[in-house]
Amino acid sequence: MAGPRQLYRRADDWARGLSRLRYALFTGAVVTASVLAVGVAPGASTTVQAVTMGVVMAALYYAGDVNAEDG
């Protein structure tokens, strides 16, 4: 069984291999799901806020190109 560090490295390598657009869309989807999950806990309706946050984060990650090689 792989340890937490090895699992993290594997996931990180996978994410770094994604194209700029796919990485931004993946980040937006994770943010949207996370905000929805946190909003469900207190019973609040956070659908609009979650989608808005996901779209904004995807746009920022696409514009910032966080996986670009420095050099």
C-alpha positions as CSV (number, residue, x, y, z in Angstrom):
1,M,0.0,0.0,0.0
2,A,1.3,3.5,-0.9
3,G,1.9,6.0,1.9
4,P,0.3,9.4,2.0
5,R,3.5,11.1,0.6
6,Q,3.6,8.7,-2.4
7,L,-0.1,9.2,-3.1
8,Y,0.4,13.0,-3.0
9,R,3.3,12.8,-5.4
10,R,1.3,10.7,-7.8
11,A,-1.6,13.1,-7.7
12,D,0.7,16.1,-8.1
13,D,2.5,14.5,-11.1
14,W,-0.9,13.8,-12.7
15,A,-2.1,17.3,-12.1
16,R,1.1,18.9,-13.5
17,G,0.7,16.8,-16.6
18,L,-2.7,18.4,-17.4
19,S,-3.0,21.1,-20.0
20,R,-3.5,24.7,-18.9
21,L,-7.2,24.6,-19.7
22,R,-7.8,21.2,-18.1
23,Y,-6.0,22.2,-15.0
24,A,-8.1,25.3,-14.7
25,L,-11.3,23.4,-15.2
26,F,-10.3,20.7,-12.7
27,T,-9.5,23.3,-10.1
28,G,-12.8,25.0,-10.7
29,A,-14.7,21.7,-10.3
30,V,-12.8,20.9,-7.1
31,V,-13.5,24.4,-5.7
32,T,-17.2,24.2,-6.6
33,A,-17.6,20.8,-5.0
34,S,-15.7,21.9,-1.9
35,V,-17.9,25.0,-1.4
36,L,-21.0,23.0,-2.0
37,A,-19.9,20.4,0.6
38,V,-19.1,23.0,3.2
39,G,-22.5,24.8,2.5
40,V,-24.4,21.5,3.0
41,A,-23.1,21.1,6.5
42,P,-25.1,24.0,8.0
43,G,-28.0,23.4,5.7
44,A,-27.5,26.6,3.7
45,S,-28.1,26.9,0.0
46,T,-24.8,27.9,-1.5
47,T,-25.2,26.7,-5.1
48,V,-24.8,30.2,-6.7
49,Q,-21.9,31.0,-4.5
50,A,-20.2,27.7,-5.2
51,V,-20.6,28.0,-9.0
52,T,-19.4,31.6,-8.9
53,M,-16.3,30.7,-6.9
54,G,-15.5,27.8,-9.2
55,V,-15.8,29.9,-12.3
56,V,-13.6,32.7,-10.8
57,M,-11.0,30.2,-9.6
58,A,-10.9,28.5,-13.0
59,A,-10.4,31.8,-14.7
60,L,-7.7,32.9,-12.3
61,Y,-5.8,29.6,-12.7
62,Y,-6.1,29.8,-16.5
63,A,-4.9,33.4,-16.5
64,G,-2.1,32.8,-14.1
65,D,-0.9,29.5,-15.7
66,V,0.3,28.0,-12.4
67,N,1.9,25.0,-14.1
68,A,4.2,27.1,-16.4
69,E,7.9,26.3,-16.1
70,D,9.9,29.1,-14.7
71,G,12.9,29.9,-16.9
